[in-house]
Amino acid sequence: MAQPDPLRAVPGEPARESSLTLERGLSLLQAVADAESEAPTISDLAGRIGVSRAAVYRLLGPLQARGLVRREGSRVRLGLGVLWLAGRVLPQLRVAAAPALRALAEEVGATAHLTVADGTEAQAVAVVEPTWTSYHVSYRVGSRHPIHCGAAGRAVDLPPSGPRWVVSSGDLQPGAFGVAAPVRTVPGLRASVGVVALQPFDADEVGPEVVDAAEAVAEALR
């Protein structure tokens, strides 16, 4: 007896079927992305997402058309379209984070930044400088440093049960001081919000403000 096709449309349930197809397509893309060495085969992918090989072929069609995956015989790899999508992430992060960073920079009187983990490095992806100070730190968007250095890097993976913020002094630049807090509850994102200045902060005063800004950024990204 033939097994029912999990992707076959059910009369009267078009919305549910579309949602199921989308979910399986995303699961397929994730399964391709999760392959760390040799590209998975059609059979591998069918087993991983729990559908037939015929269903995998159908799901691959739209993903291939958009360049998100590419076929090499029976094996499947990520396509260059994924790079285009990835390139759109940082601009959207900057736009979403800008209001919270602006408010933080003006309130504290220090340069505020959003830092994202990229492997073993931390990268500043958004920077806002205060408008009313006589002088402040100039921090270049795109700046990178080891993730274990500086408040911004160390705050990225701060555990929920640990301190709410991290303080640094001269880790990256002599005479520079930082306070940073993690951006939590955004799936797939390891990031922090922080401030940097040329004089020490009152951490008990500035720390909660940085935490509030990080929470505002998380809310904007959800």
VEXDREN-2710 file (C-alpha; in Angstrom, 1 decimal):
% VEXDREN-2710
k/r/px/py/pz
1/MET/0.0/0.0/0.0
2/ALA/1.4/3.4/-1.0
3/GLN/2.4/5.7/1.8
4/PRO/0.6/9.1/1.8
5/ASP/2.7/12.0/0.5
6/PRO/3.2/14.5/3.4
7/LEU/3.2/17.3/0.9
8/ARG/0.0/16.4/-0.9
9/ALA/-2.6/19.1/-0.6
10/VAL/-5.6/18.4/1.6
11/PRO/-8.9/19.8/0.4
12/GLY/-10.1/22.7/2.6
13/GLU/-6.7/23.2/4.2
14/PRO/-4.7/25.3/1.8
15/ALA/-3.3/27.6/4.5
16/ARG/-2.2/24.7/6.7
17/GLU/-0.7/22.9/3.7
18/SER/1.2/26.1/2.6
19/SER/2.5/26.5/6.1
20/LEU/3.7/22.9/6.3
21/THR/5.4/23.2/2.9
22/LEU/7.2/26.3/4.0
23/GLU/8.3/24.7/7.3
24/ARG/9.7/21.7/5.4
25/GLY/11.5/23.9/2.9
26/LEU/13.1/25.8/5.7
27/SER/14.0/22.6/7.5
28/LEU/15.6/21.4/4.2
29/LEU/17.7/24.6/3.9
30/GLN/18.8/24.2/7.5
31/ALA/19.8/20.6/6.9
32/VAL/21.9/21.6/4.0
33/ALA/23.5/24.4/6.0
34/ASP/24.2/22.1/9.0
35/ALA/26.4/19.8/6.9
36/GLU/30.0/20.5/8.1
37/SER/32.0/18.5/5.6
38/GLU/30.6/16.5/2.7
39/ALA/27.5/17.8/1.1
40/PRO/24.4/15.7/2.0
41/THR/22.6/13.6/-0.6
42/ILE/19.0/13.7/-1.5
43/SER/18.5/10.5/0.6
44/ASP/20.4/12.1/3.5
45/LEU/18.1/15.1/3.4
46/ALA/14.9/13.0/3.2
47/GLY/15.9/11.2/6.3
48/ARG/16.9/14.3/8.2
49/ILE/13.6/16.2/7.6
50/GLY/11.3/13.1/7.5
51/VAL/9.9/13.2/4.0
52/SER/10.2/11.1/0.8
53/ARG/13.0/11.6/-1.7
54/ALA/10.3/12.8/-4.2
55/ALA/9.3/15.5/-1.7
56/VAL/12.9/16.6/-1.3
57/TYR/13.2/17.1/-5.1
58/ARG/10.0/19.2/-5.1
59/LEU/11.2/21.3/-2.1
60/LEU/14.6/21.9/-3.8
61/GLY/13.0/23.5/-6.8
62/PRO/12.1/26.9/-5.4
63/LEU/15.3/27.0/-3.3
64/GLN/17.4/26.3/-6.4
65/ALA/15.4/28.9/-8.4
66/ARG/16.4/31.6/-5.8
67/GLY/20.0/30.4/-5.7
68/LEU/19.8/29.3/-2.1
69/VAL/21.0/25.8/-2.9
70/ARG/22.7/24.1/-5.8
71/ARG/22.8/20.5/-6.9
72/GLU/25.9/18.5/-7.7
73/GLY/24.5/15.2/-8.9
74/SER/22.7/13.7/-5.9
75/ARG/24.4/16.1/-3.5
76/VAL/23.2/19.5/-2.4
77/ARG/25.2/22.5/-1.2
78/LEU/24.3/26.0/-0.2
79/GLY/24.1/28.5/-3.1
80/LEU/25.4/32.0/-3.5
81/GLY/22.0/33.4/-2.9
82/VAL/22.6/32.8/0.8
83/LEU/25.5/35.3/0.7
84/TRP/23.1/37.9/-0.8
85/LEU/20.7/37.3/2.1
86/ALA/23.5/37.4/4.6
87/GLY/24.6/40.7/3.2
88/ARG/21.2/42.2/3.9
89/VAL/21.3/41.3/7.6
90/LEU/23.8/43.9/8.9
91/PRO/22.0/46.9/7.3
92/GLN/18.7/45.8/8.9
93/LEU/20.4/45.3/12.3
94/ARG/21.8/48.8/12.1
95/VAL/18.3/50.3/11.3
96/ALA/16.6/48.3/14.1
97/ALA/19.3/49.1/16.7
98/ALA/19.7/52.8/15.9
99/PRO/16.9/54.3/18.1
100/ALA/18.1/52.4/21.2
101/LEU/21.8/53.2/20.5
102/ARG/21.0/56.9/20.0
103/ALA/19.1/57.2/23.2
104/LEU/21.9/55.4/25.1
105/ALA/24.7/57.6/23.6
106/GLU/22.8/60.8/24.5
107/GLU/21.9/59.6/28.0
108/VAL/25.4/58.4/28.9
109/GLY/27.4/60.9/26.9
110/ALA/29.5/58.1/25.4
111/THR/29.8/56.3/22.1
112/ALA/27.3/53.5/21.9
113/HIS/27.7/50.4/19.7
114/LEU/26.1/47.1/18.7
115/THR/28.6/44.3/18.5
116/VAL/28.0/40.9/16.8
117/ALA/30.0/37.7/17.2
118/ASP/31.5/36.3/14.1
119/GLY/33.3/33.1/15.0
120/THR/36.1/33.9/17.4
121/GLU/35.9/37.6/16.6
122/ALA/33.6/40.4/17.7
123/GLN/32.6/43.0/15.0
124/ALA/31.1/46.4/15.6
125/VAL/28.1/46.6/13.2
126/ALA/26.4/49.8/14.4
127/VAL/28.0/52.9/16.2
128/VAL/26.3/56.0/17.4
129/GLU/28.2/59.0/18.9
130/PRO/26.7/61.5/21.3
131/THR/26.0/65.0/19.9
132/TRP/26.5/67.1/23.0
133/THR/29.9/66.1/24.4
134/SER/33.1/68.1/24.0
135/TYR/35.0/64.9/23.0
136/HIS/34.2/61.2/22.7
137/VAL/35.6/58.0/21.3
138/SER/35.4/57.5/17.5
139/TYR/34.6/53.9/16.9
140/ARG/34.7/52.6/13.3
141/VAL/31.8/50.4/12.0
142/GLY/33.4/47.1/11.0
143/SER/36.1/47.1/13.6
144/ARG/37.0/43.6/14.8
145/HIS/38.7/42.2/17.8
146/PRO/39.1/38.8/19.6
147/ILE/35.8/38.0/21.3
148/HIS/37.4/37.4/24.6
149/CYS/38.8/40.9/24.7
150/GLY/36.9/44.0/25.7
151/ALA/33.5/44.4/27.3
152/ALA/31.6/44.2/24.0
153/GLY/33.2/40.8/23.2
154/ARG/32.9/39.2/26.6
155/ALA/29.3/40.3/27.0
156/VAL/28.1/38.4/23.9
157/ASP/28.1/35.0/25.7
158/LEU/27.4/36.2/29.2
159/PRO/25.2/33.5/30.8
160/PRO/21.7/34.4/32.0
161/SER/22.7/33.4/35.5
162/GLY/25.8/35.6/35.5
163/PRO/26.4/39.4/35.8
164/ARG/24.0/41.6/33.8
165/TRP/26.9/43.6/32.3
166/VAL/30.6/43.5/31.7
167/VAL/33.2/46.3/32.4
168/SER/36.5/46.7/30.7
169/SER/39.5/49.0/31.1
170/GLY/42.2/49.4/28.4
171/ASP/41.6/45.9/27.0
172/LEU/41.6/47.1/23.4
173/GLN/43.0/50.6/23.6
174/PRO/45.0/52.1/26.5
175/GLY/42.8/54.7/28.3
176/ALA/39.5/53.4/26.9
177/PHE/36.8/52.2/29.2
178/GLY/33.7/50.1/28.3
179/VAL/30.5/48.7/29.6
180/ALA/28.4/46.2/27.6
181/ALA/25.5/43.9/28.1
182/PRO/24.3/40.9/26.0
183/VAL/21.4/41.1/23.5
184/ARG/19.3/38.1/24.5
185/THR/16.3/36.1/23.2
186/VAL/16.9/36.8/19.5
187/PRO/17.3/33.4/17.8
188/GLY/20.6/32.9/16.1
189/LEU/22.1/36.2/17.2
190/ARG/25.1/36.5/19.5
191/ALA/25.5/40.2/20.2
192/SER/26.0/42.9/22.8
193/VAL/25.2/46.6/23.3
194/GLY/27.8/48.7/24.9
195/VAL/29.4/52.2/25.5
196/VAL/33.0/53.2/25.3
197/ALA/34.6/56.4/26.7
198/LEU/38.0/57.9/27.6
199/GLN/37.1/58.1/31.3
200/PRO/35.9/55.4/33.8
201/PHE/32.1/54.8/34.1
202/ASP/30.1/54.6/37.2
203/ALA/29.2/51.0/36.4
204/ASP/26.3/50.9/38.9
205/GLU/24.7/53.8/37.1
206/VAL/25.6/53.1/33.5
207/GLY/25.3/49.3/33.6
208/PRO/21.5/49.2/34.0
209/GLU/21.1/51.8/31.2
210/VAL/23.2/49.6/28.9
211/VAL/21.1/46.5/29.9
212/ASP/17.9/48.5/29.1
213/ALA/19.3/49.5/25.7
214/ALA/20.3/45.8/24.9
215/GLU/16.7/44.8/25.8
216/ALA/15.3/47.5/23.5
217/VAL/17.5/46.3/20.7
218/ALA/16.3/42.7/21.3
219/GLU/12.7/43.8/21.2
220/ALA/13.3/45.7/17.9
221/LEU/14.8/42.6/16.3
222/ARG/12.1/40.1/17.4
END
